[in-house]
Every structure is written in C-alpha cells, then in structure tokens.
Amino acid sequence: MTRPSHITADWLDTRARLTPHRDGLIDTSTGAETTFVDWNRRANRTANYLRSLGVGEGDRVAVYASNRSEYVDLFWATPKIGAILQNLNWRLTVHELRGIVADGEPNILIYSEDWRDQVDELKPSFTTVEHVVAMSNPGPGERDLAERDTMSAELPSRPELSQDDVWGIYYTGGTTGLPKGAVVTHRNVTWNSVNTITSWGITGDHVAPLQLPFFHIGGPNIFMVPLVHTGGTTILCSGFDPDETFDLVESGGITHYVAVPTMFQMLQAHPRWDDADFSRLELVISGGAPCPLPIMEKFWNRGVDFKMGYGLTEASGNNFWLPPEMVQQKIGSVGYPLFHIDMKIIRADGAECGVDEEGELLIRGPHVVAGYWNRPDATAETIRDGWLHTGDVATRDADGCFRILGRSKDMFISGGENVYPAEVESAITEYPAVHEAAVVGVPDETWGEVGRAFLVVGDNFDQDGLADFLNDRLARYKLPRSFVVLDEIPLTAIGKIDKKLLASEEAPS
C-alpha cells in the first residue's frame, strides 16, 4: 500500500527504504545494533500484535515501563494502526496512576518487569483494560509481548490519518490533583522535528543517547524523532549512568547530548570528569530547569559550546537556539526562537512587553499541543487565541534574544520587589561548596515574604562564607534569610524540584 510520508506514523517505513542498512538504534543494555529496516519490521510486528488484541484506531495503549527497546517500538507501532500511546510516569504513586489510567481509559496496558508490584496494585481498579501485557516474564492471566515475534513484519492495512490525529498523551504536573494529559498530535511531532533539524542542523551523521525517561516529552522528541527523520542514530540507555555516559563520550560514539542540570552535576563530580575527552561532541544542551552558571563554565573551559535549552510538555522539547559564537556573550540566555515558532512576552494586562521588560512568555506554532485530554477548561485557560500561555517569566533583549527567569508561580514578592528563585539559585550554586540549591518564598511579618534556601552541600560548606559570597552578587531583597541543608532536594513525580513541599509547613526547617 502506497501512503504519503507526511504523517509521522510512516517515517520509520520511509527511513527503512531510504537507508535500510544503516543503524538507527543501538541498545546499550543488550548491545544490539538495529538497522532501520529491522527496526521498522519490529515495529510492524508490534503493530500487528496490538491489532490481534483488538486495539484499533483511537484506542489508548498505556505503557508503564523504563527505557527499553520495546517502548521505543511501541512509540512507532501505535500510530501505524491509529492507536494512541498513553505514557505512564513511573515516578508517580499508584494512587496518582489510578487517576491517570481512569482518565485515559486504555484498552491495553503494557509494562516492564521492574514495575510489576505497582501494576499488581493497579489491576483491581481497571475498568477498561482488556489485556495486561508484560514485556518479560508475564504473571497469571497476562499476555507476553514476545508473542509479537510470531507476527508478520508487513502491515497489510493502515488507517487514513491526518496531521490532527493524536499520537500520544503525555501527563504533566501532578503535585496536587490529577495531572493534565497533554494531547500530542502528528502535527506536533512533525513540526518539533522540522524545527530541530532546520535550526539545530541535525543530520544523518549525528548520534545521540536517549537517557531521559521515555514518558517525558523530551525523551523521544529532543533527538530520537529528528534522528529518524534525518537517518541518524539513537543510542538507547536504560537510564542515566555517569560511567556509561563517559564511555559513550570517550568512544567518540555520540555527537549530541542533552541532560538536566542534576545529571551534569553528577558528571562533573565524577572521577572521570577531569580526563574525559569531549572533542567530538558538537552540542551539549541542558533542559528541564535553569542551569547554574558554574556547570556551564566547566564545559566552556573544556572547549564545549554548552547551551541552555527550553521546552515544556505543551510545546515539545525544543524551542530556542543560540549560535555557538554567542553562547558566552549571552550568558543565561536560551537564544532565539526556532524556525517555525512565534514568541512574545506580555504584561498582566495583555500588552506586549518592551525590551528587557519582564512578563509571561507566550508561544505559537504548529508544534504546540492541541490541548489537554478530557480537560476543555484547562485547555481554554492555557491556549488562548492560538497562543500557549507558558506561565514562565521571560525577557527579550534588544537583539531579540530570550532569557527565562523562572516560573511565575515560583516568584515571590519581598518588600514590594519581585524575586525570581531561579536567579538566586544560580548565584548560590556558584559557591564552590554548594552542589544543589532550591529557593522558595516563606511568610515574613516585616517583608511579606523572604527567601529560604534549601541546599545540598559538600564537606567544606561554610554558611557564613556563603552569605558573604552572596552579598556581592545579589540585591539585598533577593538574599535568602534562612538556609536549610538537606541530604537531597525533593522532586515531583515529573522530576522537578518540589517547591510546594519545601514551602509547606511540613518542609524541613
């Protein structure tokens, strides 16, 4: 059957025809190297297997799994038959997952063995799930995903899909209440890839590891999908492991690398950091949260054009680019909008901000999600007149370069002045003995709110020394009035700092 290749569900087929014997996927857990033609055949077998279980167009396929090749195959298999991938976040509690499963109403749930106990807890609450499928070692009454190996590698028929059909549901938020399911369409996946390729210069010669959780929008979309688009190679990792990362870097096996600040901190604290050769890396980019300046400087000192990126579930993983020659000229900037993206910054009254004026960042483009699953109220609140209201505070300089100051909901007012925790956190982590920092506003009788800093520190930490250090770097109203040392900073289920917990009465003090 001849089908147009403008629908992302057909990309793996198209790539298999164009570069059939080129390695598209390398699995570090097994050592398996999979060509595009074999990868596509495996995805077709997976699609045929789903059909054999009664999965059809519009049905949801819930996946509760760590990063592994079966998950990657499902990513490409579900859209081949018009099904919708419902990604389950394994960082969530079983209680939270019950709500998400009920929200998506999946026909089938597929899981990896490391989450067997949680699946067993979930089973009594299933109302729509007809089959539970294990990726390995199925339990009583469960199916075995290995059954797909008996299926045909050819797909006899496919639904006619449009760009507006849903590819997957990615849940975001969740510190309180039910997380919202962002509806990602074929159009969104396509244009995120186009934006990345045209603006970042991704080619078939590039190689990138996939270490971010696959349930996160950035997992597949920052590099894997664009690499399939261009014929490059994805190295699938079960998760983040510093030693494995250094092995990949030093072997010259990767050209592009993305991680969150905590991962970079772990790399720089590792014994192999000083001797590692980063010369083949063309791009290293940080996402997920503002990256402290010391982390960036350590890469710059090694000759790496380290950049900060910016993405969110509702607008894919990639939105900005900063040319290498400007990285150190525009410190702290995320750069310029990608090729097919509109940006503006607005005041509270809706008027557009001027140069260097703080306001809310709005995004418009074909990569912006269609809305939230079963949440028309939340959709209407977040996407207005075609613009995605991010809730992030940003500025734009005279050159048109954007800087993200932080979440508007994280901002607090001290003595009538706005304080953005991301700025304070960045200054704190410049102090050598501080490994991590999180700043929240807490009530104060005099100033309304003042900053409290939660820290993860080294053995030589000196609080008075930190206070003196900050006095020279921050305005007085921005200085934290108290410091709390923790063994680790608490994270939300989506891996971001849980500032609601830190600001609560139950937070350590």
C-alpha positions as CSV (number, residue, x, y, z in Angstrom):
1,M,0.0,0.0,0.0
2,T,1.4,3.4,-1.0
3,R,0.8,6.1,1.5
4,P,2.1,9.7,1.8
5,S,5.0,10.1,4.2
6,H,3.9,13.4,5.6
7,I,2.3,11.6,8.5
8,T,4.8,10.8,11.2
9,A,3.5,7.3,11.6
10,D,5.1,6.4,8.2
11,W,8.5,7.9,8.9
12,L,10.1,4.6,10.0
13,D,8.8,3.0,6.8
14,T,10.3,5.8,4.8
15,R,13.6,5.8,6.6
16,A,13.8,2.0,6.2
17,R,13.5,2.5,2.4
18,L,16.0,5.3,2.2
19,T,18.8,3.9,4.4
20,P,17.7,0.4,5.1
21,H,21.0,-1.0,6.4
22,R,22.1,2.0,8.5
23,D,22.0,1.5,12.3
24,G,19.1,3.5,13.6
25,L,19.1,2.2,17.2
26,I,21.8,0.9,19.5
27,D,20.6,-0.6,22.8
28,T,23.3,-0.3,25.5
29,S,21.6,-2.8,27.8
30,T,21.9,-5.6,25.3
31,G,24.5,-4.4,22.8
32,A,22.0,-4.9,20.0
33,E,22.5,-2.8,16.9
34,T,19.3,-2.4,14.9
35,T,19.2,-1.2,11.3
36,F,16.3,1.0,10.2
37,V,14.8,-1.8,8.1
38,D,14.9,-4.3,11.0
39,W,13.6,-1.6,13.4
40,N,10.6,-1.0,11.1
41,R,9.9,-4.7,10.8
42,R,9.9,-5.0,14.6
43,A,7.5,-2.0,14.9
44,N,5.3,-3.6,12.3
45,R,5.2,-6.9,14.2
46,T,4.3,-4.9,17.3
47,A,1.5,-3.1,15.5
48,N,0.1,-6.4,14.2
49,Y,0.3,-7.9,17.7
50,L,-1.7,-4.9,19.1
51,R,-4.3,-5.5,16.4
52,S,-4.5,-9.1,17.4
53,L,-5.5,-8.0,20.9
54,G,-8.3,-5.9,19.5
55,V,-6.5,-2.5,19.5
56,G,-7.8,-0.2,16.8
57,E,-7.9,3.4,15.7
58,G,-8.3,5.8,18.6
59,D,-7.8,3.2,21.3
60,R,-5.3,4.0,24.0
61,V,-2.3,1.9,24.7
62,A,-0.9,2.6,28.2
63,V,2.8,1.9,28.7
64,Y,4.3,1.7,32.1
65,A,8.0,1.0,31.5
66,S,11.5,2.1,31.9
67,N,13.6,3.0,28.8
68,R,13.9,-0.2,26.7
69,S,13.7,-1.2,23.0
70,E,10.1,-2.5,23.4
71,Y,9.0,1.0,24.5
72,V,10.7,2.6,21.5
73,D,9.0,0.1,19.2
74,L,5.6,0.9,20.7
75,F,6.3,4.6,20.1
76,W,6.4,3.9,16.4
77,A,3.9,1.0,16.3
78,T,0.8,2.6,17.9
79,P,0.4,5.3,15.3
80,K,0.8,2.8,12.5
81,I,-2.6,1.5,13.4
82,G,-4.0,4.8,14.6
83,A,-3.8,3.9,18.3
84,I,-2.8,6.5,20.9
85,L,0.2,6.0,23.2
86,Q,-0.7,6.8,26.8
87,N,2.6,7.3,28.6
88,L,2.6,6.4,32.4
89,N,5.1,8.1,34.6
90,W,6.8,5.6,36.9
91,R,7.7,8.4,39.3
92,L,4.1,8.8,40.2
93,T,2.4,7.0,43.1
94,V,0.0,4.2,42.5
95,H,-2.8,6.5,43.8
96,E,-1.9,9.1,41.1
97,L,-1.6,6.4,38.4
98,R,-5.1,5.1,39.2
99,G,-6.5,8.6,38.3
100,I,-4.4,8.8,35.1
101,V,-5.5,5.3,33.9
102,A,-9.1,6.1,34.6
103,D,-8.6,9.4,32.7
104,G,-7.2,7.8,29.6
105,E,-9.4,4.7,29.6
106,P,-6.8,2.5,27.9
107,N,-7.7,-0.8,26.2
108,I,-4.4,-2.4,27.0
109,L,-1.6,-1.8,29.5
110,I,2.0,-2.9,28.7
111,Y,4.6,-2.8,31.4
112,S,8.2,-3.7,32.1
113,E,9.1,-6.2,34.9
114,D,10.6,-3.6,37.2
115,W,7.1,-2.2,37.8
116,R,5.3,-5.5,38.4
117,D,4.3,-4.7,42.0
118,Q,2.8,-1.4,41.1
119,V,0.8,-3.0,38.2
120,D,-0.5,-5.6,40.6
121,E,-1.7,-2.8,42.9
122,L,-3.4,-1.1,39.9
123,K,-5.2,-4.1,38.5
124,P,-8.2,-4.0,40.8
125,S,-9.1,-0.5,39.6
126,F,-9.0,-1.3,35.9
127,T,-12.4,-0.8,34.2
128,T,-11.4,-0.5,30.5
129,V,-8.2,-2.5,30.3
130,E,-8.9,-5.8,28.5
131,H,-5.3,-7.1,28.4
132,V,-2.3,-6.6,30.6
133,V,0.9,-7.4,28.6
134,A,4.3,-8.0,30.2
135,M,7.5,-7.1,28.3
136,S,9.0,-10.1,30.0
137,N,8.0,-12.9,32.5
138,P,4.2,-12.4,32.4
139,G,2.2,-13.2,35.5
140,P,-1.0,-15.2,35.8
141,G,-3.6,-14.0,33.3
142,E,-1.2,-11.7,31.5
143,R,0.0,-11.7,27.9
144,D,3.6,-11.8,26.8
145,L,4.8,-9.1,24.4
146,A,7.3,-11.7,23.0
147,E,4.2,-13.0,21.2
148,R,4.8,-10.3,18.6
149,D,7.7,-12.2,17.2
150,T,5.2,-14.6,15.7
151,M,3.5,-11.8,13.8
152,S,4.1,-10.7,10.2
153,A,6.7,-8.0,9.6
154,E,4.4,-6.5,7.0
155,L,1.4,-4.3,7.8
156,P,-1.5,-5.3,5.5
157,S,-3.6,-2.1,6.0
158,R,-3.5,1.2,7.8
159,P,-6.0,3.8,8.7
160,E,-6.0,7.1,6.9
161,L,-4.6,9.6,9.4
162,S,-4.3,13.4,9.3
163,Q,-1.9,15.7,11.0
164,D,-4.5,16.5,13.6
165,D,-4.9,12.9,14.8
166,V,-3.5,12.1,18.2
167,W,-0.1,10.4,18.5
168,G,0.2,10.3,22.3
169,I,-0.8,11.6,25.7
170,Y,1.9,13.0,28.0
171,Y,0.8,13.8,31.5
172,T,2.2,17.0,33.1
173,G,2.0,18.5,36.6
174,G,0.7,16.4,39.5
175,T,1.9,18.0,42.7
176,T,-1.7,18.3,43.6
177,G,-4.8,17.0,41.9
178,L,-4.9,14.9,38.7
179,P,-2.1,15.6,36.2
180,K,-3.2,17.0,32.9
181,G,-2.8,14.8,29.8
182,A,-1.2,17.0,27.0
183,V,-2.6,15.8,23.7
184,V,0.3,15.4,21.2
185,T,-0.7,15.2,17.5
186,H,1.1,14.0,14.4
187,R,1.4,17.7,13.5
188,N,3.1,18.5,16.9
189,V,5.7,15.6,16.5
190,T,6.4,16.6,12.8
191,W,7.0,20.3,13.5
192,N,9.1,19.8,16.5
193,S,11.3,17.6,14.4
194,V,11.3,20.1,11.5
195,N,12.2,22.9,13.9
196,T,15.0,21.0,15.4
197,I,16.5,19.8,12.1
198,T,16.3,23.2,10.4
199,S,17.5,25.2,13.4
200,W,19.9,22.9,15.1
201,G,21.4,21.4,12.0
202,I,20.7,17.7,12.8
203,T,21.9,15.3,10.0
204,G,22.2,11.6,9.3
205,D,25.8,11.7,10.7
206,H,24.7,12.6,14.2
207,V,24.4,10.3,17.1
208,A,22.7,11.0,20.5
209,P,21.9,8.9,23.6
210,L,18.4,8.6,24.9
211,Q,18.7,8.8,28.7
212,L,15.7,10.9,29.7
213,P,12.6,9.0,30.7
214,F,10.6,7.9,27.7
215,F,7.4,9.1,29.4
216,H,8.8,12.6,29.3
217,I,8.1,14.6,26.1
218,G,11.8,15.3,25.8
219,G,12.7,11.6,25.8
220,P,11.7,10.8,22.3
221,N,11.3,14.2,20.8
222,I,14.5,16.1,21.5
223,F,16.7,13.8,19.5
224,M,15.2,10.4,18.6
225,V,12.5,11.6,16.3
226,P,14.7,14.1,14.4
227,L,17.4,11.4,14.1
228,V,14.9,9.0,12.5
229,H,13.8,11.9,10.2
230,T,17.4,12.5,9.0
231,G,18.8,9.0,9.3
232,G,21.0,9.5,12.4
233,T,21.5,7.0,15.2
234,T,19.8,6.9,18.7
235,I,21.7,5.1,21.5
236,L,19.1,3.8,23.9
237,C,20.1,3.8,27.5
238,S,18.0,2.3,30.3
239,G,18.6,5.5,32.3
240,F,21.3,7.8,33.3
241,D,24.6,6.3,34.4
242,P,27.7,8.5,34.7
243,D,30.1,5.8,33.8
244,E,28.1,4.7,30.8
245,T,27.9,8.3,29.7
246,F,31.7,8.8,29.9
247,D,32.1,5.6,27.9
248,L,29.9,6.9,25.2
249,V,31.7,10.3,25.2
250,E,35.2,8.9,25.2
251,S,34.5,6.3,22.5
252,G,33.5,9.1,20.1
253,G,30.2,7.4,19.7
254,I,28.0,10.4,20.4
255,T,27.9,13.9,18.8
256,H,24.9,15.4,20.7
257,Y,24.0,15.2,24.3
258,V,21.1,16.5,26.4
259,A,20.5,16.2,30.1
260,V,19.1,18.1,33.1
261,P,21.3,20.1,35.5
262,T,21.4,17.4,38.1
263,M,22.8,14.9,35.6
264,F,25.5,17.4,34.6
265,Q,26.4,18.0,38.3
266,M,26.9,14.2,38.7
267,L,29.1,14.1,35.7
268,Q,31.3,16.9,36.9
269,A,31.6,15.4,40.4
270,H,32.7,12.1,38.9
271,P,36.4,11.0,39.0
272,R,36.4,10.6,35.2
273,W,35.5,14.2,34.5
274,D,39.0,15.7,34.5
275,D,40.3,13.3,31.9
276,A,37.3,13.0,29.7
277,D,37.7,13.9,26.0
278,F,34.7,16.0,24.8
279,S,36.3,16.9,21.4
280,R,33.8,15.0,19.2
281,L,30.7,16.5,21.0
282,E,29.1,19.1,18.7
283,L,26.3,20.1,21.0
284,V,25.7,19.7,24.8
285,I,22.4,21.2,26.0
286,S,20.7,21.5,29.4
287,G,17.0,21.4,29.8
288,G,14.3,20.8,32.4
289,A,15.4,23.7,34.7
290,P,17.7,26.8,34.6
291,C,21.2,25.6,34.6
292,P,23.6,27.1,37.2
293,L,26.5,29.1,35.6
294,P,29.3,27.0,37.2
295,I,28.1,24.0,35.3
296,M,28.2,25.8,32.0
297,E,31.6,27.4,32.8
298,K,33.2,24.0,33.4
299,F,32.1,22.9,29.9
300,W,33.2,26.1,28.3
301,N,36.6,25.6,29.9
302,R,36.8,22.3,28.2
303,G,36.0,23.8,24.8
304,V,32.4,22.6,24.7
305,D,29.7,25.0,23.4
306,F,27.4,24.2,26.3
307,K,23.9,25.8,25.9
308,M,20.7,26.1,27.9
309,G,17.6,24.9,26.2
310,Y,13.9,25.4,26.9
311,G,11.0,23.2,26.4
312,L,7.8,22.1,28.0
313,T,5.3,19.3,27.6
314,E,2.8,21.6,25.8
315,A,5.4,22.8,23.3
316,S,7.6,19.8,22.7
317,G,11.2,19.7,23.8
318,N,12.9,22.2,21.5
319,N,12.0,25.9,21.1
320,F,15.2,28.0,21.0
321,W,18.7,28.1,19.5
322,L,21.7,30.2,20.4
323,P,24.6,30.2,17.9
324,P,27.9,28.8,19.3
325,E,29.7,32.1,18.9
326,M,27.2,33.8,21.1
327,V,27.0,31.3,24.0
328,Q,29.3,33.2,26.2
329,Q,28.2,36.6,25.1
330,K,24.6,35.9,26.1
331,I,25.2,34.1,29.4
332,G,21.9,32.7,30.8
333,S,20.0,33.2,27.5
334,V,18.1,30.4,25.8
335,G,18.6,32.2,22.4
336,Y,16.3,32.9,19.5
337,P,13.0,31.1,18.6
338,L,13.4,28.2,16.2
339,F,12.4,28.4,12.6
340,H,8.6,27.9,12.7
341,I,7.8,29.3,16.1
342,D,6.4,32.7,17.2
343,M,7.1,34.1,20.7
344,K,6.0,37.1,22.6
345,I,6.2,38.4,26.2
346,I,3.2,40.1,27.7
347,R,2.3,42.1,30.8
348,A,-0.5,41.2,33.2
349,D,-2.9,43.4,31.1
350,G,-2.1,41.5,27.9
351,A,0.0,44.3,26.3
352,E,3.3,43.2,24.8
353,C,6.4,43.9,26.8
354,G,9.2,46.1,25.7
355,V,13.0,45.4,25.6
356,D,14.3,43.8,28.8
357,E,10.8,44.1,30.4
358,E,9.7,41.1,32.4
359,G,6.5,39.3,31.5
360,E,4.9,36.0,30.7
361,L,6.2,34.0,27.7
362,L,3.7,33.0,25.1
363,I,4.4,30.5,22.3
364,R,2.6,29.9,19.0
365,G,3.3,27.4,16.3
366,P,2.3,24.0,14.8
367,H,4.4,22.2,17.5
368,V,2.1,23.4,20.3
369,V,-0.2,20.7,21.6
370,A,-3.9,20.5,20.8
371,G,-4.9,20.8,24.4
372,Y,-5.5,18.5,27.4
373,W,-7.2,15.2,27.3
374,N,-10.8,15.4,28.8
375,R,-9.9,18.9,30.1
376,P,-11.6,21.6,28.0
377,D,-11.4,24.0,30.9
378,A,-7.7,23.7,31.3
379,T,-7.3,23.8,27.5
380,A,-9.2,27.1,27.3
381,E,-7.2,28.6,30.2
382,T,-3.8,27.7,28.7
383,I,-4.3,28.1,25.0
384,R,-6.0,31.4,24.1
385,D,-6.3,32.8,20.5
386,G,-3.7,30.3,19.3
387,W,-1.1,31.3,21.9
388,L,0.2,28.9,24.6
389,H,0.4,30.7,27.9
390,T,3.5,29.1,29.5
391,G,3.4,30.6,33.0
392,D,7.1,31.3,32.6
393,V,8.6,34.7,33.2
394,A,11.0,35.9,30.5
395,T,12.7,38.9,28.9
396,R,13.8,39.7,25.4
397,D,16.9,41.9,24.8
398,A,17.4,44.4,22.0
399,D,18.8,41.7,19.8
400,G,15.7,39.6,20.1
401,C,17.4,37.0,22.4
402,F,15.2,35.5,25.1
403,R,16.0,34.8,28.7
404,I,13.9,32.6,31.0
405,L,13.7,34.0,34.6
406,G,11.6,31.2,36.1
407,R,8.0,30.1,36.7
408,S,5.6,32.9,37.5
409,K,4.1,30.8,40.2
410,D,7.6,30.4,41.9
411,M,8.1,34.2,42.1
412,F,7.5,35.8,45.5
413,I,7.4,39.4,46.5
414,S,9.7,40.7,49.2
415,G,9.2,44.3,50.4
416,G,7.4,45.1,47.2
417,E,10.1,43.7,44.9
418,N,9.8,40.6,42.7
419,V,12.2,37.8,43.5
420,Y,12.7,35.0,40.9
421,P,14.2,31.9,42.7
422,A,16.0,30.7,39.5
423,E,18.2,33.8,39.6
424,V,19.0,33.3,43.3
425,E,19.6,29.6,42.9
426,S,22.1,30.3,40.1
427,A,24.1,32.7,42.3
428,I,24.1,30.2,45.2
429,T,25.4,27.3,43.1
430,E,28.4,29.5,42.1
431,Y,29.6,29.0,45.6
432,P,32.0,26.0,45.4
433,A,30.7,24.0,48.4
434,V,27.1,24.1,47.2
435,H,26.1,21.2,44.9
436,E,22.3,22.0,44.6
437,A,20.0,24.8,45.7
438,A,16.3,25.4,45.8
439,V,14.8,28.7,46.9
440,V,11.2,29.4,48.0
441,G,9.4,32.3,49.5
442,V,8.2,31.9,53.1
443,P,6.0,34.3,55.1
444,D,7.6,37.2,57.0
445,E,5.9,39.7,59.2
446,T,8.1,42.6,58.0
447,W,8.7,42.0,54.3
448,G,5.6,39.9,53.4
449,E,7.8,37.1,52.1
450,V,11.5,36.3,52.2
451,G,13.7,33.7,50.6
452,R,14.6,30.4,52.2
453,A,17.3,28.4,50.5
454,F,17.4,24.6,50.7
455,L,20.9,23.3,50.0
456,V,22.8,20.1,49.2
457,V,26.4,20.8,50.2
458,G,30.0,19.4,50.4
459,D,32.1,18.7,53.5
460,N,33.7,22.2,53.4
461,F,30.5,24.2,53.4
462,D,30.6,27.4,55.4
463,Q,27.2,29.2,55.8
464,D,28.8,32.5,56.8
465,G,31.1,32.2,53.8
466,L,28.1,31.6,51.5
467,A,26.3,34.7,53.0
468,D,29.3,36.9,52.3
469,F,29.6,35.4,48.8
470,L,26.0,36.3,48.0
471,N,26.2,39.8,49.4
472,D,28.4,40.8,46.5
473,R,26.2,39.2,43.9
474,L,22.6,39.8,44.8
475,A,20.5,42.8,45.8
476,R,19.6,42.8,49.5
477,Y,16.0,42.0,48.9
478,K,17.0,38.8,46.9
479,L,19.2,37.4,49.7
480,P,17.8,34.3,51.4
481,R,17.1,35.0,55.1
482,S,17.5,31.3,56.1
483,F,19.4,28.2,54.9
484,V,18.4,24.6,55.3
485,V,20.9,21.8,54.5
486,L,19.3,18.6,53.1
487,D,20.7,15.3,52.0
488,E,18.8,15.7,48.8
489,I,16.3,18.1,47.2
490,P,12.8,16.6,47.0
491,L,11.5,16.2,43.4
492,T,8.0,16.0,42.0
493,A,6.8,13.0,40.0
494,I,8.0,14.6,36.8
495,G,11.5,15.1,38.2
496,K,11.3,18.8,39.0
497,I,12.1,20.4,42.4
498,D,9.0,20.1,44.6
499,K,8.8,23.7,45.8
500,K,5.3,23.2,47.1
501,L,6.6,20.7,49.6
502,L,9.6,22.9,50.5
503,A,7.4,25.8,51.1
504,S,4.9,23.9,53.2
505,E,4.7,23.6,57.0
506,E,5.9,20.1,56.6
507,A,9.1,21.1,54.9
508,P,12.4,20.6,56.8
509,S,13.4,23.6,58.8
